[in-house]
Amino acid sequence: MLEEINEKIACEILFKKGKATPRYLLWKKRWYKIEKVLLRWEERKGRELLRHFSVTDGCNTFHIVFYPESLTWKLLGIDKCD
Amino acid sequence: MNAFFASVEQQANPTLKGKPVIVGTGIGLRGVVSTSSYEARPYGVKSGIPLREALKLCPHAILVPVDPSKYEFVSKKIMDIFFKYTPLVEVFSVDEAYLDVTGSLRLFSSVDNIITKIKEDIKREFGVTCSVGMGPNKLLAKLASSLDKPDGFARIMEEDVPHLSAKLEVSELCGIGPGLTKSLGKFNITTMKDLAECDVEILADRYGIIGRKLHLMGLGKDPSPVLPYFHYEDAKSMGHSITFGEDISDLMKIKRILLWLSERVGRRLRKVKMRGKKVTIGIRYSDFTTISKGRSILQYINDGYQIYKCGLEIMRSFLEPERDVRLVAVSVSRLVKGIYEPDLFEDFEKRERLLSAVDKINDRFGEFTVKRALLLGKHIRKIIFNPLRPVK
């Protein structure tokens, strides 16, 4: 079950073939290497189109979202493996 | 799609895979099961049952709050996959579609090949499985899709109908709900075969145009074509409802919720440039007694506040004070598109300009950025603006 976090994070992105794929995320001074994007979806909030990603570092599952107007990333939730 | 919402959640969070997952709507445990994974179904967890009951049946199930934007996005992407194989795609619901592949056979050699490719594409992209039914018409294709679940494929051709029809109950046919099943049962029509053998004139006499359609359904025939999106008919009604986290008897609170629902209906109507002439209000009390009343009005409207005023009058005519209310619903019907009906006695132009300005702001910054003062306040926000908070 996803634990709600709702904190700003930093992300390193690979832009390839018209797709943005998160590669690393920085949360609480720790870098997590993203092994796989499990699901991506979009959500419209007014004019802003939020990009949601469900990603895993091979152990934890993260729900992250990109806000294009402020160019910021947020970690919405995490399912820790330990 | 098989257990669509639950499958999408399992794809988004692999720790849910192989576990009983219940996707719930509503607030807390007062909501209902939207869908459940196949792991939860042997325990009797079905769509539509209260969450509290579902958790009694399967106490170790994992509850996940429904996330409409996620399912809507995945659904659209899956529909895009269908369009790779045929332009004749009729979206039947968020997780169901009819495809007419007659014209695509020269490109993809066979129906089986198309089905295999579609199933592979969906599984690869979204980790979701689907059941496919094939038939000469929509009725039989839909029926076939329910024969081999999950992740199956079945076909029903016209020649199979005589063997199947004696076994198939009328309730299994798409379009025959519990009410009609009960009504047909009174005339000893319980199977598809009974329906086919019943005289068409008797059915037409009892059910009108539907009676003739029912007779064809009994024979396994369905003349309706696959209607792609560019042939869709306009909506006949639009509505919203909400089940509260706790029962409410305070009239002021109910009024505010009615306004919130009415504003949402008005906004949707304006988005598609429609107006309606009939407002219907539904109330469900805590003992599940449900009352619904509608009233036609003189003008075509799409302003949330006008819908609210009309709805309030209707609600006052039947709402029993001091009785706890569980659910409120508002809908507008008798819809027409593009009609412009200025009011001779009110400042119509001013109201239209105001609505247009508010719509523009809410388009830009999100729903209810600008709202009526009645919708302000922490208490109302708790009830209506966060209805899908995670269930515990």
HADDOCK unambig.tbl for C-alpha pairs under 7 A between the chains (distance, minus, plus):
assign (segid A and resid 38 and name CA) (segid B and resid 11 and name CA) 6.37 0.50 0.50
assign (segid A and resid 38 and name CA) (segid B and resid 12 and name CA) 5.58 0.50 0.50
assign (segid A and resid 39 and name CA) (segid B and resid 11 and name CA) 6.75 0.50 0.50
assign (segid A and resid 39 and name CA) (segid B and resid 12 and name CA) 5.36 0.50 0.50
assign (segid A and resid 41 and name CA) (segid B and resid 70 and name CA) 5.80 0.50 0.50
assign (segid A and resid 41 and name CA) (segid B and resid 73 and name CA) 5.78 0.50 0.50
assign (segid A and resid 41 and name CA) (segid B and resid 74 and name CA) 6.94 0.50 0.50
assign (segid A and resid 42 and name CA) (segid B and resid 69 and name CA) 6.97 0.50 0.50
assign (segid A and resid 42 and name CA) (segid B and resid 73 and name CA) 6.36 0.50 0.50
assign (segid A and resid 43 and name CA) (segid B and resid 69 and name CA) 5.59 0.50 0.50
assign (segid A and resid 45 and name CA) (segid B and resid 365 and name CA) 6.81 0.50 0.50
assign (segid A and resid 45 and name CA) (segid B and resid 366 and name CA) 4.98 0.50 0.50
assign (segid A and resid 46 and name CA) (segid B and resid 362 and name CA) 6.19 0.50 0.50
assign (segid A and resid 46 and name CA) (segid B and resid 363 and name CA) 4.73 0.50 0.50
assign (segid A and resid 46 and name CA) (segid B and resid 364 and name CA) 4.56 0.50 0.50
assign (segid A and resid 46 and name CA) (segid B and resid 365 and name CA) 4.31 0.50 0.50
assign (segid A and resid 46 and name CA) (segid B and resid 366 and name CA) 3.47 0.50 0.50
assign (segid A and resid 46 and name CA) (segid B and resid 367 and name CA) 6.63 0.50 0.50
assign (segid A and resid 47 and name CA) (segid B and resid 363 and name CA) 6.00 0.50 0.50
assign (segid A and resid 47 and name CA) (segid B and resid 364 and name CA) 4.50 0.50 0.50
assign (segid A and resid 47 and name CA) (segid B and resid 365 and name CA) 6.20 0.50 0.50
assign (segid A and resid 54 and name CA) (segid B and resid 12 and name CA) 5.48 0.50 0.50
assign (segid A and resid 61 and name CA) (segid B and resid 13 and name CA) 6.39 0.50 0.50
